[in-house]
Amino acid sequence: DYHLRPADFEGWLAHVEHLGVPTWNPASLLRWNMDKRYLLDLADRGVDTVPTVVIDRGTPTSLADVVAETGWDDVVFKPSISASGYRTARAEPGAHAALADDFATLLGERDVLVQPYIPAVEEHGEWSLVFFAGQYSHAVRKRPPAQEFRVQRNFGGSVTAETPRAALIEQGEAVLSHLPGAWLYARVDACEVQGSLM
């Protein structure tokens, strides 16, 4: 529940670090990964990521402003610290006004991440490639139900064990080479767009 209580989780991480208690993945990496701003870091390091804008809490802007500035007419927005589809919404063309208040409320409470909607998620699902100790272990594909873009089970999504092509596994390994620190466990979540992970 770190995404529901990020300040508490951050306090716990700081306490664990202060005590010198080891964690399987370093606390610094956990801290980096808990905020989806990490996507901006990965993009700066050359990783193919979904274009992402992060708006700081309380910034005087609106959903209409963001759509106008980015040129994305179909967007997804969520808290920058989020998991399991928590407070994630899609604003399709024609629905921006209906979601303006939801966006404003969220931005009043949290930093907000905005991305263009990626149809490949709805069409093909999302890969989760799992790695342990530097080695690929296994993968699952998460698919949303009909008329939905969120792949999580609490939104009716399904999860099946599948084996991705070798090229996709290699791309997952390449993503992990850009992490800021050592790790024991990692999961690369990505959609497949024109044969490549994003």
C-alpha positions as CSV (number, residue, x, y, z in Angstrom):
1,D,0.0,0.0,0.0
2,Y,3.0,2.3,-0.4
3,H,1.1,4.3,-3.1
4,L,-1.7,5.1,-0.6
5,R,0.7,6.1,2.2
6,P,3.9,7.4,0.3
7,A,5.1,9.6,3.2
8,D,4.9,6.6,5.6
9,F,6.7,4.4,3.2
10,E,9.4,7.0,2.7
11,G,9.7,7.3,6.4
12,W,10.1,3.5,6.7
13,L,12.7,3.5,4.0
14,A,14.7,6.2,5.8
15,H,14.4,4.3,9.1
16,V,15.6,1.1,7.5
17,E,18.6,2.9,6.0
18,H,19.4,4.6,9.3
19,L,19.4,1.2,11.0
20,G,21.7,-0.3,8.3
21,V,19.2,-3.1,7.7
22,P,19.8,-4.5,4.2
23,T,17.0,-4.9,1.7
24,W,16.9,-7.1,-1.3
25,N,16.7,-4.1,-3.5
26,P,18.5,-1.1,-2.1
27,A,16.4,1.5,-0.4
28,S,17.7,4.1,-2.8
29,L,16.4,2.1,-5.7
30,L,13.0,1.5,-4.0
31,R,12.7,5.3,-3.4
32,W,13.6,6.0,-7.1
33,N,11.1,3.4,-8.3
34,M,8.1,4.4,-6.1
35,D,7.6,7.6,-8.1
36,K,6.8,7.2,-11.8
37,R,9.1,10.1,-12.5
38,Y,11.6,7.3,-13.1
39,L,10.1,7.2,-16.6
40,L,11.7,10.6,-17.3
41,D,15.0,9.3,-16.1
42,L,14.8,6.2,-18.3
43,A,13.8,8.3,-21.3
44,D,16.9,10.6,-20.7
45,R,19.0,7.4,-20.7
46,G,17.7,6.4,-24.1
47,V,15.0,3.9,-23.1
48,D,11.9,3.9,-25.3
49,T,9.2,5.1,-22.9
50,V,5.6,6.4,-23.3
51,P,5.9,10.2,-23.5
52,T,5.3,11.5,-20.0
53,V,4.6,14.8,-18.4
54,V,4.7,15.2,-14.6
55,I,2.8,18.1,-13.1
56,D,3.6,19.1,-9.5
57,R,0.8,19.2,-7.0
58,G,-1.0,22.5,-6.9
59,T,0.3,23.7,-10.2
60,P,-2.3,26.2,-11.6
61,T,-3.2,24.3,-14.8
62,S,-6.1,22.3,-16.1
63,L,-6.7,19.1,-18.1
64,A,-7.6,21.3,-21.1
65,D,-4.3,23.2,-20.7
66,V,-2.3,20.0,-20.6
67,V,-4.1,18.7,-23.7
68,A,-3.4,21.9,-25.5
69,E,0.2,22.1,-24.5
70,T,1.1,18.5,-25.4
71,G,-1.2,18.1,-28.4
72,W,-2.4,14.7,-27.0
73,D,-6.1,14.5,-27.5
74,D,-6.5,11.1,-25.8
75,V,-4.7,11.0,-22.5
76,V,-4.3,8.9,-19.3
77,F,-3.6,10.6,-16.0
78,K,-2.7,9.2,-12.6
79,P,-0.9,10.1,-9.4
80,S,2.9,10.0,-10.0
81,I,3.1,7.6,-7.0
82,S,0.6,5.0,-8.0
83,A,-0.1,1.3,-8.3
84,S,-2.8,-1.1,-9.4
85,G,-4.6,1.5,-11.5
86,Y,-5.2,3.7,-8.4
87,R,-7.0,6.9,-9.5
88,T,-6.0,6.3,-13.1
89,A,-8.3,7.8,-15.7
90,R,-8.5,8.1,-19.5
91,A,-9.7,11.3,-21.0
92,E,-10.8,10.5,-24.5
93,P,-11.5,13.2,-27.1
94,G,-14.9,14.7,-26.2
95,A,-14.5,13.6,-22.5
96,H,-12.0,16.2,-21.3
97,A,-14.7,18.5,-19.8
98,A,-16.3,15.6,-17.9
99,L,-13.0,14.7,-16.3
100,A,-11.8,18.2,-15.7
101,D,-12.9,18.2,-12.0
102,D,-11.4,14.8,-11.4
103,F,-8.1,16.0,-12.8
104,A,-8.2,19.2,-10.7
105,T,-9.0,17.3,-7.5
106,L,-6.2,14.9,-8.1
107,L,-3.7,17.7,-8.9
108,G,-4.8,19.4,-5.7
109,E,-3.8,16.3,-3.7
110,R,-0.9,14.7,-5.6
111,D,1.8,15.2,-8.3
112,V,0.1,14.0,-11.5
113,L,1.5,12.0,-14.4
114,V,0.0,12.5,-17.9
115,Q,0.6,10.4,-20.9
116,P,-0.9,9.9,-24.3
117,Y,-3.2,6.9,-24.5
118,I,-1.4,3.9,-26.1
119,P,-4.0,1.8,-28.1
120,A,-1.6,-1.2,-28.0
121,V,-2.4,-1.8,-24.3
122,E,-6.1,-2.3,-25.1
123,E,-5.3,-4.3,-28.3
124,H,-2.5,-6.5,-27.1
125,G,-2.2,-6.1,-23.3
126,E,0.9,-5.3,-21.3
127,W,4.0,-7.4,-20.7
128,S,5.5,-7.9,-17.3
129,L,9.0,-9.4,-17.6
130,V,10.4,-10.7,-14.3
131,F,14.1,-10.9,-13.6
132,F,16.0,-12.3,-10.6
133,A,19.7,-11.8,-9.8
134,G,20.4,-10.4,-13.3
135,Q,18.6,-13.2,-15.1
136,Y,15.3,-13.3,-17.0
137,S,12.9,-15.6,-15.1
138,H,9.5,-15.5,-16.6
139,A,6.8,-13.3,-18.0
140,V,3.1,-12.7,-17.9
141,R,0.8,-10.8,-20.2
142,K,-1.9,-8.7,-18.6
143,R,-5.0,-7.8,-20.7
144,P,-7.8,-5.4,-20.0
145,P,-11.4,-6.5,-20.4
146,A,-13.5,-5.2,-23.3
147,Q,-14.1,-1.4,-23.3
148,E,-11.4,-0.9,-20.6
149,F,-7.7,0.1,-20.8
150,R,-6.6,-0.8,-17.3
151,V,-5.1,-4.3,-17.1
152,Q,-5.3,-4.8,-13.4
153,R,-7.6,-7.6,-12.0
154,N,-9.5,-5.1,-9.9
155,F,-10.7,-3.6,-13.2
156,G,-11.5,-7.0,-14.7
157,G,-8.2,-7.6,-16.3
158,S,-6.7,-11.0,-16.9
159,V,-3.1,-12.4,-16.4
160,T,-1.7,-15.3,-18.3
161,A,1.8,-16.8,-18.3
162,E,3.3,-16.3,-21.7
163,T,6.8,-16.4,-23.2
164,P,7.8,-13.3,-25.1
165,R,10.1,-13.4,-28.2
166,A,13.8,-13.3,-27.4
167,A,14.1,-9.8,-28.8
168,L,11.6,-8.5,-26.2
169,I,13.5,-10.2,-23.4
170,E,16.7,-8.6,-24.7
171,Q,14.9,-5.2,-24.6
172,G,13.9,-5.9,-21.0
173,E,17.5,-6.6,-20.1
174,A,18.6,-3.4,-21.8
175,V,16.1,-1.4,-19.7
176,L,17.5,-2.9,-16.5
177,S,21.0,-1.9,-17.5
178,H,19.9,1.7,-17.0
179,L,18.7,1.4,-13.4
180,P,20.5,3.6,-10.9
181,G,22.0,0.9,-8.7
182,A,22.3,-2.8,-8.1
183,W,19.1,-4.9,-7.8
184,L,18.1,-8.4,-7.0
185,Y,14.5,-8.4,-8.3
186,A,13.0,-6.3,-11.1
187,R,9.9,-6.3,-13.2
188,V,9.8,-4.6,-16.6
189,D,6.2,-3.5,-17.5
190,A,5.8,-2.5,-21.1
191,C,3.4,-2.5,-24.0
192,E,4.5,-3.8,-27.4
193,V,4.3,-1.2,-30.1
194,Q,5.2,-2.2,-33.6
195,G,7.2,-5.1,-32.3
196,S,9.2,-3.3,-29.7
197,L,8.7,-2.7,-26.0
198,M,7.7,0.8,-24.8
